[in-house]
Amino acid sequence: MTKLIEPEKDVRRRHEPCAAADDSPIWEVIDEIMRGVPEEVLRHGPTDGAEQHDHYLYGAPKRTPQAS
C-alpha cells in the first residue's frame, strides 16, 4: 500500500529573490542571472540541448538521433 505524504503547511522559499525580480524585461532578468556563470562553463555546455532536452531537464534516457 502506498502512503501519501502530506505537504508542509508552512512552506518557505529556499532561495533569495533575484534583484531583477521586478518589472524588468525578461532579457534583463536573464542577463543578471547569467552574469555569475563563468565563461568556461558556457563554452562546455551540451551541444545537443534542444534535441535532448528531456534528458537534460528530467533525466530521461537520451534519444537516438533521427536521420534527416
GIJODA-V919828 format. One record per residue. N is the residue number from 0. RES is the residue in one small letter. PHI is phi in degrees with one decimal (NA if undefined). Layout:
n->N res->RES phi->PHI
n->N res->RES phi->PHI
This chain:
n->0 res->m phi->NA
n->1 res->t phi->-88.7
n->2 res->k phi->-96.3
n->3 res->l phi->-82.3
n->4 res->i phi->-102.2
n->5 res->e phi->-76.2
n->6 res->p phi->-68.0
n->7 res->e phi->-65.7
n->8 res->k phi->-72.4
n->9 res->d phi->-112.2
n->10 res->v phi->-87.4
n->11 res->r phi->-106.2
n->12 res->r phi->-65.0
n->13 res->r phi->-104.0
n->14 res->h phi->-139.9
n->15 res->e phi->-84.2
n->16 res->p phi->-65.3
n->17 res->c phi->-64.7
n->18 res->a phi->-60.9
n->19 res->a phi->-89.9
n->20 res->a phi->-78.7
n->21 res->d phi->-130.0
n->22 res->d phi->-95.3
n->23 res->s phi->-68.9
n->24 res->p phi->-61.4
n->25 res->i phi->-57.7
n->26 res->w phi->-66.3
n->27 res->e phi->-74.0
n->28 res->v phi->-63.8
n->29 res->i phi->-62.9
n->30 res->d phi->-59.1
n->31 res->e phi->-66.2
n->32 res->i phi->-64.0
n->33 res->m phi->-75.4
n->34 res->r phi->-58.6
n->35 res->g phi->-83.4
n->36 res->v phi->-87.6
n->37 res->p phi->-62.5
n->38 res->e phi->-57.5
n->39 res->e phi->-63.3
n->40 res->v phi->-68.8
n->41 res->l phi->-63.8
n->42 res->r phi->-70.0
n->43 res->h phi->-103.8
n->44 res->g phi->-72.3
n->45 res->p phi->-66.0
n->46 res->t phi->-93.1
n->47 res->d phi->-114.6
n->48 res->g phi->-59.5
n->49 res->a phi->-70.4
n->50 res->e phi->-70.7
n->51 res->q phi->-112.7
n->52 res->h phi->-59.1
n->53 res->d phi->-62.7
n->54 res->h phi->-66.8
n->55 res->y phi->-75.4
n->56 res->l phi->-86.0
n->57 res->y phi->-118.7
n->58 res->g phi->79.6
n->59 res->a phi->-67.5
n->60 res->p phi->-62.0
n->61 res->k phi->-64.8
n->62 res->r phi->-86.8
n->63 res->t phi->-72.0
n->64 res->p phi->-58.9
n->65 res->q phi->-81.8
n->66 res->a phi->-77.1
n->67 res->s phi->-87.3
